Amino acid sequence: MVINLYEIFSTALTLFLGGGWFVYYKANKRIKEGEATQSEASGWAKQQQVYQTTIEDQQKFYEHLKADFNVVVEENSKLRQENNELREKVNGLEKQMLDMKREISRLGRKLEALSKEEKEQRKQQA
């Protein structure tokens, strides 16, 4: 019985110390941990790539938006300039109309005065 226990003990000791199942288990565990780490790193790399793509898309959109904004600013300044020119023209026309109204009123008063003089002259001749 002593020999059987010794053989069992030496077989078990050989399995654990000599490589066997324990070494295989440890190596397999390390391989799986390495694969998990590699998979996690790959996931982070893909996520970083998505972030980079998103940043590039946002930068392109920002540049496009900035270009559109610059076009709008230019159009706005042109419209303001045209508006000021038209306003000056309208103000000039209004001034001309006011001057014409004054001239018409003055001529109307002259005409009235002349017509009164003419009536008086007719009365004197008659």
C-alpha positions in Angstrom: 0.0 0.0 0.0 3.0 2.3 0.6 4.0 1.9 -3.0 0.6 2.7 -4.3 0.5 5.9 -2.3 4.0 6.7 -3.4 3.1 6.2 -7.1 -0.1 8.2 -6.8 1.7 11.0 -5.0 4.6 11.0 -7.5 2.2 11.0 -10.4 0.2 13.9 -9.0 3.4 15.7 -8.2 4.7 15.1 -11.7 1.5 16.4 -13.2 1.6 19.6 -11.3 5.3 20.2 -11.2 6.4 18.7 -14.4 4.1 20.7 -16.7 1.1 18.6 -17.4 -2.4 19.9 -16.7 -1.4 22.8 -14.4 1.0 24.3 -16.9 -1.5 23.8 -19.7 -4.2 25.4 -17.6 -2.0 28.4 -16.7 -0.8 28.8 -20.3 -4.4 28.6 -21.7 -5.6 31.1 -19.1 -2.8 33.5 -20.1 -3.7 33.1 -23.8 -7.4 33.8 -23.1 -6.5 36.9 -21.0 -4.2 38.0 -23.9 -6.9 37.5 -26.4 -9.4 39.4 -24.2 -6.9 42.3 -23.8 -6.2 42.3 -27.6 -10.0 42.3 -28.3 -10.5 45.1 -25.9 -7.6 47.1 -27.5 -9.1 46.4 -30.9 -12.5 47.7 -29.7 -10.8 50.9 -28.3 -9.0 51.3 -31.6 -12.2 51.0 -33.6 -13.9 53.5 -31.2 -11.0 55.9 -31.6 -11.3 55.6 -35.4 -15.1 56.4 -35.2 -14.3 59.5 -33.0 -11.6 60.6 -35.5 -14.1 60.2 -38.4 -16.7 62.1 -36.5 -14.3 64.9 -35.7 -13.2 65.1 -39.4 -16.9 65.2 -40.5 -17.6 68.0 -38.0 -14.6 70.0 -39.2 -15.8 69.6 -42.8 -19.3 70.7 -41.8 -17.9 73.6 -39.8 -15.8 74.8 -42.8 -18.9 74.5 -45.0 -21.0 76.4 -42.5 -18.3 79.1 -42.2 -18.2 79.5 -46.0 -22.0 79.8 -46.1 -21.9 82.3 -43.3 -19.3 84.4 -45.2 -21.5 84.3 -48.3 -24.5 85.5 -46.2 -22.4 88.3 -44.7 -21.2 89.4 -48.1 -24.8 89.4 -49.5 -26.0 91.2 -46.4 -23.4 94.0 -46.9 -24.3 94.3 -50.6 -28.0 94.5 -49.7 -27.3 97.1 -47.1 -25.3 99.1 -49.6 -28.1 98.8 -52.2 -30.6 99.8 -49.5 -28.7 102.9 -48.6 -28.4 103.9 -52.3 -32.1 103.4 -52.8 -32.8 105.3 -49.6 -30.7 108.2 -50.9 -32.5 108.1 -54.2 -35.9 108.1 -52.5 -34.9 111.0 -50.2 -33.7 112.9 -53.3 -37.0 112.3 -55.1 -39.0 113.3 -52.0 -36.9 116.5 -51.8 -37.6 117.1 -55.5 -41.3 116.5 -54.9 -41.4 118.9 -52.0 -39.6 121.5 -54.1 -42.0 121.0 -56.9 -45.0 121.3 -54.5 -43.5 124.5 -53.2 -43.0 125.8 -56.8 -46.5 124.8 -57.7 -47.9 126.6 -54.7 -45.8 129.7 -55.5 -47.0 129.6 -59.1 -50.6 129.0 -57.9 -50.3 132.2 -55.8 -48.8 134.1 -58.7 -51.6 132.9 -60.9 -54.2 134.0 -58.4 -52.6 137.4 -58.1 -52.4 137.7 -61.8 -56.0 136.7 -62.2 -57.1 139.2 -59.6 -55.2 141.9 -61.4 -56.8 140.9 -64.7 -60.2 141.0 -63.1 -59.5 144.5 -61.7 -58.2 145.6 -65.1 -61.4 144.4 -66.8 -63.5 146.1 -64.2 -61.6 149.4 -64.8 -61.9 149.0 -68.6 -65.6 148.3 -68.4 
